[in-house]
Amino acid sequence: MKTVIFYIVLSVWSASSVCYANDDTNLQQRVSALEAELAKLKAKPVLTKVDGGLRAQTADGSSKFRFAGRVQADYAFYDKDLKDLGSGSELRTLRLGSRGTLAPNWDYKMEADFTTGGGVRVTEGYVAYKGMQNTMIQIGNIFEMYGLEEYSSSVDTTFMERSVAVDAFVPDYNQGIAYMRWDEAYSFSTGLYGDSTNNAASSLNESAGTSARLVFAPLHDAGDVLSLGMSAYWRDVTSDTWRVSARPNSHVTPTRLVDTGNISDVSTAIAVALEASMTKGAFSVQAEYNQQMLNRNHGKKDADFKGWYIYGSYVLTGESRVWDMPSATYSRPSPKNAGGAWEVALRFDQLDLDDTGAAISGGEMQTTTLGLNWYPVNNVRFSANAIQVSSKKAGAEDNPNILQMRAQVAF
């Protein structure tokens, strides 16, 4: 009997051991399978939402791709005085592009603007190296780094159009190489540029120039900013002609109330600018002074033009304009509540294109602009600008009033 019981206990123990061994094996297999699935998931690209758009990136973040775009639809109504400015509407901007990271320390951006009339204008197309601390080097078709309002993105400027002085004098997108360096309280940028990629004229004697901008911002905390800066550019004028003109702070009309026409025998163009800004909570103020000087050949008198603007804004819902130290520019307020952010602003600007010594009568223009912006969400903006214009050219005054509105989406 004892022998029988012994064999029964031994059989049960043996069966249990085999069962436990099988369970351990199955558990290990399941763990290994789960680890393999997790490794696959980690290796897959990651899709995230950034500023209202989508960004795809590799699992380790070494490569990134972001699709970007903006749409600005404008409507303008003109109460004419002398010239008929032509009330109407336009798609001010329809811009599509992408930007991202090709590999560690190497970024890129490709962007094009689909202009009125079916044309395509390359805005930015460059490769950027970011392997040094607080430094970036860009090569390609890039935005010349000059001035606070001009270097700010058009989706972030407080008013629908930049001031007349900025519109008349500052450079645009050009082919070149640029260097940017920033630290805790300053931003410096400079570059060498040729003609724009959009310049279809074929010439072995390509125009060349350089520009630079230096900004100090001893205060740049959220809602507490103080900045002072200066910019300059020099351009070799290979065509020997130069023209300066400006619309009345409205782009729907093609009419330019001040215009020098083609100025002959120009060898070089030089411009300098001084800028200042301050933000205290919801209140912000900024100003710039611009002066452009034309050096001329064949005994012609050099020409000198100037302009300035100053404006203040107040965000009624309490948000602040956001300062970016690397670019030394502001971005739009980001709404904090369901009703969005509301902003009011007032700007005074002036442009003088008369130079009696050089026998140039381009005219003078002053504008006063009252602006209202509503940001229902971070990527959508509705704007209204009421503009009072006072212009004078060759003794003739033209003082229209303008009401214009914009719907904007940017991501």
ZAMARSE-163101 format. One record per residue (C-alpha): residue number from 0; residue in one letter; x, y, z. Coordinates in pm, whole numbers, plus 50000, padded with zeros to 5 digits. Each point is the difference from the previous one (the first is absolute). Layout:
BEGIN
+------+------+-------+-------+-------+
: tipa : tiza :    c1 :    c2 :    c3 :
+------+------+-------+-------+-------+
:  NUM :    a :     X :     Y :     Z :
...
+------+------+-------+-------+-------+
//
This chain:
BEGIN
+------+------+-------+-------+-------+
: tipa : tiza :    c1 :    c2 :    c3 :
+------+------+-------+-------+-------+
:    0 :    m : 50000 : 50000 : 50000 :
:    1 :    k : 50283 : 50238 : 50084 :
:    2 :    t : 50161 : 49925 : 49667 :
:    3 :    v : 49678 : 50082 : 49814 :
:    4 :    i : 49965 : 50333 : 50184 :
:    5 :    f : 50364 : 50082 : 49925 :
:    6 :    y : 49951 : 49947 : 49627 :
:    7 :    i : 49680 : 50212 : 50000 :
:    8 :    v : 50177 : 50294 : 50174 :
:    9 :    l : 50295 : 49972 : 49764 :
:   10 :    s : 49773 : 50006 : 49696 :
:   11 :    v : 49813 : 50307 : 50123 :
:   12 :    w : 50325 : 50184 : 50075 :
:   13 :    s : 50142 : 49915 : 49657 :
:   14 :    a : 49687 : 50121 : 49823 :
:   15 :    s : 50003 : 50326 : 50199 :
:   16 :    s : 50364 : 50061 : 49915 :
:   17 :    v : 49932 : 49952 : 49629 :
:   18 :    c : 49699 : 50236 : 50024 :
:   19 :    y : 50200 : 50272 : 50175 :
:   20 :    a : 50284 : 49962 : 49749 :
:   21 :    n : 49752 : 50039 : 49714 :
:   22 :    d : 49849 : 50311 : 50166 :
:   23 :    d : 50344 : 50159 : 50043 :
:   24 :    t : 50082 : 49930 : 49637 :
:   25 :    n : 49671 : 50148 : 49878 :
:   26 :    l : 50042 : 50307 : 50221 :
:   27 :    q : 50350 : 50062 : 49869 :
:   28 :    q : 49877 : 49962 : 49645 :
:   29 :    r : 49721 : 50252 : 50061 :
:   30 :    v : 50241 : 50247 : 50159 :
:   31 :    s : 50239 : 49967 : 49706 :
:   32 :    a : 49713 : 50053 : 49755 :
:   33 :    l : 49886 : 50314 : 50186 :
:   34 :    e : 50355 : 50137 : 50006 :
:   35 :    a : 50028 : 49943 : 49625 :
:   36 :    e : 49670 : 50183 : 49937 :
:   37 :    l : 50111 : 50288 : 50223 :
:   38 :    a : 50327 : 50029 : 49809 :
:   39 :    k : 49805 : 50018 : 49673 :
:   40 :    l : 49776 : 50275 : 50139 :
:   41 :    k : 50300 : 50199 : 50120 :
:   42 :    a : 50159 : 49977 : 49656 :
:   43 :    k : 49691 : 50134 : 49820 :
:   44 :    p : 49976 : 50372 : 49900 :
:   45 :    v : 49814 : 50221 : 50246 :
:   46 :    l : 49724 : 50237 : 49887 :
:   47 :    t : 49934 : 50296 : 50229 :
:   48 :    k : 49802 : 50324 : 49989 :
:   49 :    v : 50210 : 50320 : 50012 :
:   50 :    d : 49851 : 50353 : 49983 :
:   51 :    g : 49689 : 49870 : 49827 :
:   52 :    g : 50197 : 49804 : 49738 :
:   53 :    l : 50138 : 49648 : 49982 :
:   54 :    r : 50358 : 49891 : 50050 :
:   55 :    a : 50140 : 49657 : 49924 :
:   56 :    q : 50330 : 49889 : 50147 :
:   57 :    t : 50209 : 49689 : 50044 :
:   58 :    a : 49982 : 49824 : 50334 :
:   59 :    d : 50338 : 50137 : 50109 :
:   60 :    g : 49914 : 50355 : 49884 :
:   61 :    s : 50298 : 50020 : 49764 :
:   62 :    s : 49781 : 50077 : 49697 :
:   63 :    k : 49686 : 50217 : 49995 :
:   64 :    f : 49753 : 50118 : 49738 :
:   65 :    r : 49737 : 50267 : 50047 :
:   66 :    f : 49746 : 50119 : 49744 :
:   67 :    a : 49932 : 50374 : 50029 :
:   68 :    g : 49777 : 50254 : 49832 :
:   69 :    r : 49812 : 50326 : 50027 :
:   70 :    v : 49700 : 50165 : 49837 :
:   71 :    q : 49918 : 50372 : 50021 :
:   72 :    a : 49680 : 50122 : 49833 :
:   73 :    d : 49967 : 50382 : 49986 :
:   74 :    y : 49708 : 50234 : 49932 :
:   75 :    a : 50050 : 50376 : 49959 :
:   76 :    f : 49765 : 50294 : 49958 :
:   77 :    y : 50142 : 50335 : 49890 :
:   78 :    d : 49848 : 50342 : 50051 :
:   79 :    k : 50199 : 50168 : 49724 :
:   80 :    d : 50114 : 50358 : 49993 :
:   81 :    l : 50194 : 50056 : 49677 :
:   82 :    k : 50096 : 49663 : 49853 :
:   83 :    d : 49760 : 49709 : 49971 :
:   84 :    l : 50164 : 49725 : 50206 :
:   85 :    g : 49746 : 49735 : 49902 :
:   86 :    s : 49814 : 49823 : 50281 :
:   87 :    g : 50017 : 49624 : 49982 :
:   88 :    s : 50146 : 49682 : 50141 :
:   89 :    e : 50299 : 49776 : 49951 :
:   90 :    l : 50163 : 49686 : 50128 :
:   91 :    r : 50290 : 50187 : 50157 :
:   92 :    t : 50195 : 49686 : 50079 :
:   93 :    l : 49964 : 49633 : 49917 :
:   94 :    r : 50321 : 49841 : 50118 :
:   95 :    l : 50087 : 49632 : 50030 :
:   96 :    g : 50320 : 49833 : 50106 :
:   97 :    s : 50180 : 49763 : 50228 :
:   98 :    r : 50280 : 50021 : 50250 :
:   99 :    g : 50179 : 49758 : 50222 :
:  100 :    t : 50318 : 49823 : 50097 :
:  101 :    l : 50195 : 49789 : 49752 :
:  102 :    a : 50247 : 49867 : 50256 :
:  103 :    p : 50139 : 50119 : 50334 :
:  104 :    n : 50106 : 50368 : 49963 :
:  105 :    w : 49864 : 50031 : 49643 :
:  106 :    d : 49665 : 50171 : 49938 :
:  107 :    y : 49825 : 50111 : 49684 :
:  108 :    k : 49708 : 50211 : 49882 :
:  109 :    m : 49820 : 50008 : 49665 :
:  110 :    e : 49716 : 50246 : 49943 :
:  111 :    a : 49822 : 50161 : 49705 :
:  112 :    d : 49731 : 50267 : 49967 :
:  113 :    f : 49725 : 49960 : 49739 :
:  114 :    t : 49950 : 50360 : 49891 :
:  115 :    t : 49704 : 50179 : 49843 :
:  116 :    g : 49986 : 49924 : 49628 :
:  117 :    g : 50120 : 49641 : 50030 :
:  118 :    g : 50369 : 50065 : 50057 :
:  119 :    v : 50222 : 49821 : 50249 :
:  120 :    r : 50260 : 50181 : 50208 :
:  121 :    v : 50266 : 49817 : 50198 :
:  122 :    t : 50016 : 50151 : 50346 :
:  123 :    e : 50240 : 49781 : 50192 :
:  124 :    g : 50204 : 49700 : 49888 :
:  125 :    y : 50307 : 49931 : 50206 :
:  126 :    v : 50212 : 49755 : 50198 :
:  127 :    a : 50100 : 50101 : 50353 :
:  128 :    y : 50287 : 49873 : 50214 :
:  129 :    k : 49938 : 50014 : 50380 :
:  130 :    g : 50296 : 49804 : 50134 :
:  131 :    m : 50138 : 50290 : 50206 :
:  132 :    q : 49836 : 50126 : 50319 :
:  133 :    n : 49750 : 50285 : 49946 :
:  134 :    t : 50113 : 50030 : 49639 :
:  135 :    m : 49846 : 49934 : 49659 :
:  136 :    i : 50143 : 50027 : 49649 :
:  137 :    q : 49752 : 50015 : 49709 :
:  138 :    i : 50081 : 49946 : 49632 :
:  139 :    g : 49742 : 50049 : 49725 :
:  140 :    n : 49716 : 50241 : 49924 :
:  141 :    i : 49948 : 50171 : 50334 :
:  142 :    f : 49847 : 50308 : 50158 :
:  143 :    e : 50252 : 50279 : 50049 :
:  144 :    m : 50034 : 50078 : 50369 :
:  145 :    y : 49913 : 50368 : 50025 :
:  146 :    g : 49766 : 50183 : 50236 :
:  147 :    l : 49747 : 49890 : 50261 :
:  148 :    e : 49673 : 50029 : 49807 :
:  149 :    e : 50136 : 49867 : 49671 :
:  150 :    y : 50178 : 49700 : 50149 :
:  151 :    s : 49686 : 49906 : 50194 :
:  152 :    s : 49776 : 49751 : 49822 :
:  153 :    s : 49700 : 50152 : 49823 :
:  154 :    v : 49770 : 49772 : 50203 :
:  155 :    d : 50132 : 50160 : 50321 :
:  156 :    t : 50011 : 50371 : 49912 :
:  157 :    t : 49748 : 50204 : 50197 :
:  158 :    f : 49854 : 50175 : 49693 :
:  159 :    m : 49893 : 49852 : 49669 :
:  160 :    e : 50286 : 50171 : 49816 :
:  161 :    r : 50340 : 50117 : 50116 :
:  162 :    s : 50057 : 50375 : 50029 :
:  163 :    v : 50058 : 50207 : 49686 :
:  164 :    a : 50361 : 50076 : 50099 :
:  165 :    v : 50077 : 49631 : 50041 :
:  166 :    d : 49813 : 49908 : 49681 :
:  167 :    a : 50201 : 50251 : 49799 :
:  168 :    f : 50355 : 49940 : 50123 :
:  169 :    v : 50065 : 49653 : 50130 :
:  170 :    p : 50135 : 49702 : 49802 :
:  171 :    d : 49807 : 49680 : 49935 :
:  172 :    y : 50084 : 49635 : 49926 :
:  173 :    n : 50336 : 49956 : 49828 :
:  174 :    q : 50246 : 49724 : 49918 :
:  175 :    g : 50291 : 49992 : 50242 :
:  176 :    i : 50166 : 49877 : 50316 :
:  177 :    a : 49913 : 50130 : 50346 :
:  178 :    y : 50141 : 49963 : 50351 :
:  179 :    m : 49793 : 50032 : 50318 :
:  180 :    r : 50129 : 50004 : 50357 :
:  181 :    w : 49803 : 50065 : 50319 :
:  182 :    d : 50045 : 49975 : 50373 :
:  183 :    e : 49820 : 50094 : 50318 :
:  184 :    a : 49950 : 50368 : 49912 :
:  185 :    y : 50102 : 50058 : 49638 :
:  186 :    s : 49942 : 49884 : 49644 :
:  187 :    f : 50238 : 50064 : 49709 :
:  188 :    s : 49952 : 49910 : 49636 :
:  189 :    t : 50183 : 50080 : 49678 :
:  190 :    g : 50015 : 49869 : 49647 :
:  191 :    l : 50129 : 50031 : 49644 :
:  192 :    y : 49736 : 50000 : 49726 :
:  193 :    g : 49960 : 49993 : 49626 :
:  194 :    d : 49678 : 50038 : 49805 :
:  195 :    s : 49679 : 49826 : 50096 :
:  196 :    t : 49928 : 49654 : 49863 :
:  197 :    n : 49684 : 50156 : 49854 :
:  198 :    n : 50200 : 50240 : 49782 :
:  199 :    a : 49953 : 49853 : 49652 :
:  200 :    a : 50248 : 50238 : 49837 :
:  201 :    s : 50311 : 49816 : 49887 :
:  202 :    s : 50315 : 50199 : 50058 :
:  203 :    l : 50365 : 49921 : 50062 :
:  204 :    n : 50023 : 50323 : 50201 :
:  205 :    e : 49778 : 49902 : 50288 :
:  206 :    s : 49919 : 50258 : 50262 :
:  207 :    a : 50163 : 49946 : 50339 :
:  208 :    g : 49945 : 50134 : 50348 :
:  209 :    t : 50033 : 49949 : 50371 :
:  210 :    s : 49785 : 50070 : 50304 :
:  211 :    a : 50032 : 49972 : 50377 :
:  212 :    r : 49784 : 50040 : 50311 :
:  213 :    l : 50096 : 50026 : 50367 :
:  214 :    v : 49741 : 50002 : 50280 :
:  215 :    f : 50049 : 50026 : 50376 :
:  216 :    a : 49716 : 49881 : 50223 :
:  217 :    p : 50102 : 50037 : 50365 :
:  218 :    l : 49640 : 49911 : 50093 :
:  219 :    h : 49831 : 49716 : 49814 :
:  220 :    d : 49785 : 49814 : 50248 :
:  221 :    a : 49639 : 49915 : 49925 :
:  222 :    g : 49807 : 50327 : 49999 :
:  223 :    d : 50310 : 50203 : 50089 :
:  224 :    v : 50214 : 50092 : 49698 :
:  225 :    l : 50233 : 50286 : 49920 :
:  226 :    s : 50198 : 49997 : 49675 :
:  227 :    l : 50224 : 50243 : 49812 :
:  228 :    g : 50151 : 49929 : 49661 :
:  229 :    m : 50152 : 50123 : 49679 :
:  230 :    s : 50020 : 49867 : 49645 :
:  231 :    a : 50185 : 50091 : 49682 :
:  232 :    y : 50028 : 49878 : 49644 :
:  233 :    w : 50209 : 50079 : 49693 :
:  234 :    r : 49909 : 49908 : 49643 :
:  235 :    d : 50201 : 50030 : 49680 :
:  236 :    v : 49757 : 50129 : 49735 :
:  237 :    t : 50118 : 49832 : 49679 :
:  238 :    s : 49707 : 50132 : 49795 :
:  239 :    d : 50094 : 50364 : 50090 :
:  240 :    t : 49634 : 50075 : 50073 :
:  241 :    w : 49809 : 50001 : 50328 :
:  242 :    r : 49637 : 50058 : 50089 :
:  243 :    v : 49827 : 50061 : 50332 :
:  244 :    s : 49622 : 49996 : 50044 :
:  245 :    a : 49728 : 49895 : 50244 :
:  246 :    r : 49632 : 49914 : 50012 :
:  247 :    p : 49782 : 50174 : 50264 :
:  248 :    n : 50025 : 49711 : 50252 :
:  249 :    s : 49762 : 49794 : 49788 :
:  250 :    h : 50093 : 49733 : 49746 :
:  251 :    v : 49668 : 49951 : 49820 :
:  252 :    t : 50064 : 50319 : 49804 :
:  253 :    p : 50294 : 50003 : 49758 :
:  254 :    t : 50019 : 50381 : 50026 :
:  255 :    r : 50310 : 50145 : 50161 :
:  256 :    l : 49933 : 50347 : 50131 :
:  257 :    v : 50372 : 50076 : 50038 :
:  258 :    d : 50247 : 49895 : 49731 :
:  259 :    t : 50342 : 50128 : 49895 :
:  260 :    g : 49982 : 49834 : 49660 :
:  261 :    n : 50324 : 49862 : 49857 :
:  262 :    i : 50300 : 50187 : 50141 :
:  263 :    s : 50293 : 49984 : 49757 :
:  264 :    d : 50377 : 49963 : 50053 :
:  265 :    v : 49972 : 49828 : 50339 :
:  266 :    s : 50312 : 49804 : 50096 :
:  267 :    t : 49915 : 49881 : 50353 :
:  268 :    a : 49709 : 50011 : 50241 :
:  269 :    i : 50054 : 50014 : 50376 :
:  270 :    a : 49740 : 49989 : 50275 :
:  271 :    v : 50014 : 50020 : 50378 :
:  272 :    a : 49730 : 49944 : 50260 :
:  273 :    l : 49957 : 50051 : 50373 :
:  274 :    e : 49738 : 49803 : 50193 :
:  275 :    a : 49859 : 49979 : 50351 :
:  276 :    s : 49723 : 49804 : 50168 :
:  277 :    m : 49851 : 49948 : 50344 :
:  278 :    t : 49737 : 49764 : 50136 :
:  279 :    k : 49844 : 50022 : 50344 :
:  280 :    g : 49733 : 49738 : 50044 :
:  281 :    a : 49721 : 50061 : 49750 :
:  282 :    f : 50147 : 50334 : 49883 :
:  283 :    s : 50264 : 50025 : 49729 :
:  284 :    v : 50169 : 50279 : 49807 :
:  285 :    q : 50256 : 49994 : 49720 :
:  286 :    a : 50159 : 50252 : 49762 :
:  287 :    e : 50251 : 50014 : 49715 :
:  288 :    y : 50183 : 50268 : 49805 :
:  289 :    n : 50128 : 49924 : 49648 :
:  290 :    q : 50224 : 50199 : 49769 :
:  291 :    q : 50111 : 49905 : 49649 :
:  292 :    m : 50289 : 50163 : 49812 :
:  293 :    l : 50073 : 49964 : 49630 :
:  294 :    n : 50351 : 50061 : 49868 :
:  295 :    r : 49996 : 50118 : 49638 :
:  296 :    n : 50247 : 50025 : 49711 :
:  297 :    h : 50066 : 50248 : 49720 :
:  298 :    g : 49978 : 50307 : 50219 :
:  299 :    k : 49643 : 49931 : 50111 :
:  300 :    k : 49914 : 50107 : 50354 :
:  301 :    d : 49966 : 49724 : 50258 :
:  302 :    a : 49645 : 49943 : 50126 :
:  303 :    d : 49874 : 49956 : 50355 :
:  304 :    f : 49658 : 49872 : 50114 :
:  305 :    k : 49861 : 49930 : 50347 :
:  306 :    g : 49703 : 49865 : 50192 :
:  307 :    w : 49884 : 49887 : 50342 :
:  308 :    y : 49713 : 49845 : 50190 :
:  309 :    i : 49888 : 49955 : 50359 :
:  310 :    y : 49711 : 49792 : 50130 :
:  311 :    g : 49849 : 49868 : 50318 :
:  312 :    s : 49776 : 49701 : 50056 :
:  313 :    y : 49796 : 49868 : 50289 :
:  314 :    v : 49861 : 49648 : 50034 :
:  315 :    l : 49660 : 50048 : 50161 :
:  316 :    t : 49983 : 49642 : 50127 :
:  317 :    g : 50334 : 50025 : 50182 :
:  318 :    e : 50236 : 49794 : 49782 :
:  319 :    s : 50346 : 50129 : 49901 :
:  320 :    r : 50187 : 50005 : 49673 :
:  321 :    v : 50265 : 49727 : 50011 :
:  322 :    w : 50369 : 50088 : 49952 :
:  323 :    d : 50239 : 49763 : 49823 :
:  324 :    m : 50367 : 50060 : 50087 :
:  325 :    p : 50170 : 49818 : 49708 :
:  326 :    s : 49816 : 50209 : 49737 :
:  327 :    a : 49944 : 50302 : 50229 :
:  328 :    t : 49638 : 50031 : 49884 :
:  329 :    y : 49650 : 49974 : 50144 :
:  330 :    s : 49738 : 49739 : 49922 :
:  331 :    r : 49625 : 50050 : 50030 :
:  332 :    p : 49820 : 49967 : 50336 :
:  333 :    s : 49888 : 49647 : 50083 :
:  334 :    p : 49641 : 49991 : 50131 :
:  335 :    k : 49954 : 49861 : 50351 :
:  336 :    n : 49623 : 49963 : 50017 :
:  337 :    a : 49712 : 49870 : 49792 :
:  338 :    g : 49905 : 50346 : 49876 :
:  339 :    g : 50341 : 50054 : 49842 :
:  340 :    a : 50228 : 50304 : 50029 :
:  341 :    w : 49898 : 50354 : 49897 :
:  342 :    e : 50258 : 50267 : 49915 :
:  343 :    v : 49971 : 50370 : 49912 :
:  344 :    a : 50287 : 50204 : 49851 :
:  345 :    l : 50078 : 50347 : 49868 :
:  346 :    r : 50285 : 50086 : 49763 :
:  347 :    f : 50143 : 50323 : 49858 :
:  348 :    d : 50249 : 49983 : 49714 :
:  349 :    q : 50159 : 50233 : 49749 :
:  350 :    l : 50202 : 49968 : 49680 :
:  351 :    d : 50190 : 50279 : 49823 :
:  352 :    l : 50119 : 49931 : 49644 :
:  353 :    d : 50080 : 50362 : 49912 :
:  354 :    d : 50359 : 50115 : 49956 :
:  355 :    t : 50016 : 50348 : 49853 :
:  356 :    g : 50382 : 49995 : 49980 :
:  357 :    a : 49989 : 49696 : 49775 :
:  358 :    a : 49697 : 50134 : 49808 :
:  359 :    i : 49786 : 49702 : 50101 :
:  360 :    s : 49634 : 50050 : 50087 :
:  361 :    g : 49865 : 49666 : 50115 :
:  362 :    g : 49750 : 50151 : 50243 :
:  363 :    e : 49917 : 49978 : 50368 :
:  364 :    m : 49747 : 49779 : 50174 :
:  365 :    q : 49871 : 49974 : 50357 :
:  366 :    t : 49754 : 49740 : 50120 :
:  367 :    t : 49810 : 49941 : 50322 :
:  368 :    t : 49876 : 49644 : 50045 :
:  369 :    l : 49756 : 49870 : 50260 :
:  370 :    g : 50006 : 49623 : 50023 :
:  371 :    l : 49785 : 49731 : 50162 :
:  372 :    n : 50108 : 49633 : 50012 :
:  373 :    w : 49810 : 49696 : 50122 :
:  374 :    y : 50184 : 49671 : 50053 :
:  375 :    p : 49726 : 49739 : 50066 :
:  376 :    v : 50269 : 49729 : 50008 :
:  377 :    n : 50375 : 50014 : 49956 :
:  378 :    n : 49994 : 49930 : 49626 :
:  379 :    v : 49707 : 50219 : 49894 :
:  380 :    r : 49985 : 50379 : 49992 :
:  381 :    f : 49746 : 50258 : 49885 :
:  382 :    s : 50118 : 50360 : 49954 :
:  383 :    a : 49847 : 50338 : 49920 :
:  384 :    n : 50206 : 50312 : 49921 :
:  385 :    a : 49864 : 50353 : 49960 :
:  386 :    i : 50259 : 50223 : 49830 :
:  387 :    q : 50012 : 50375 : 49952 :
:  388 :    v : 50248 : 50097 : 49728 :
:  389 :    s : 50157 : 50338 : 49930 :
:  390 :    s : 50228 : 50016 : 49695 :
:  391 :    k : 50154 : 50272 : 49788 :
:  392 :    k : 50194 : 49968 : 49675 :
:  393 :    a : 50113 : 50283 : 49774 :
:  394 :    g : 49763 : 50237 : 50178 :
:  395 :    a : 49691 : 49782 : 49959 :
:  396 :    e : 49836 : 49862 : 50314 :
:  397 :    d : 49820 : 49666 : 50017 :
:  398 :    n : 49840 : 49908 : 50333 :
:  399 :    p : 49790 : 49682 : 49975 :
:  400 :    n : 49845 : 49802 : 50284 :
:  401 :    i : 50022 : 49621 : 50009 :
:  402 :    l : 49815 : 49720 : 50175 :
:  403 :    q : 50141 : 49652 : 49953 :
:  404 :    m : 49952 : 49656 : 50154 :
:  405 :    r : 50187 : 49672 : 49999 :
:  406 :    a : 49928 : 49635 : 50079 :
:  407 :    q : 50316 : 49803 : 50073 :
:  408 :    v : 50090 : 49637 : 50063 :
:  409 :    a : 50360 : 49902 : 50072 :
:  410 :    f : 50149 : 49670 : 50113 :
+------+------+-------+-------+-------+
//
